[in-house]
Amino acid sequence: MIRHPAAALLAGVISHIPLDETPHRDYRTPLQAIVDLAATAAVLAFLRWYLGHQQRADLWPALLWGAVGGILPDLEVAIGYFFHQRQFFPTHNGLLPHPQLQSGRFGIWTQVIVVILDLLFFVVAVATRG
């Protein structure tokens, strides 16, 4: 488990690549982005509570910065909606594949499944390392 916030930030950015390469559906409207951010905030609030409950609050800074790193590449997409600028992240500029699913429900479920698996892995890792 990564414990240093800077390393977690970098790992979060790098982890965005395989997630973008997993077939999914990106948001089409600002409301969808707001709902996604609200869900992310709820998951982070749960994890903050969980770490406190497990007396592992020392892991919170790395977890938070890892989450920021994971979201950061999509910030350029959000900014691009308003300023129509060139994208730099490899899955956003075409350097690496970024498959899109046309079915909104299935595309969202691929992301939900990944988040659930990540949460299970994290909860088990924290609980077993006491």
C-alpha positions, 0 to 999 in steps of 0.5 A: 500500500502506498503511504506517501502522498506524492507517490499516491498522487502519481499512482492515482494519475497512472491508474487513470490509464487502465481505467480509461482503457476499460470500456465505459461511458464518459459523461455527456452533461455537466449534471453527470459530472456533478453526480460523479463528483458527489458519489466520489465525495461520498466514497471518500467520506466513507473511507475517511470514517473507515480509516478512523474506525480502524485507527488508521487515519495515518493512511488518509493523506495518501488515500486522498492524494491518490484519489485526487491523482485519479480524478486529475486527468478528467479535469482537463476534459472538463476544462476542454468543454469550456475552452476547447483546448488540446488534451495532453493525457495519453488516453484523452489525446488518442495516443492510447485507446479510450473505448467508449460504450454507447449504452449508458447503463452498461458503461456506467456499470463497468465503472461501478464494478471497478469502484466496488472491487477497489473498495473491497480490496482497500477495506480488506487490506486495511483490516488485515494489516491492522 
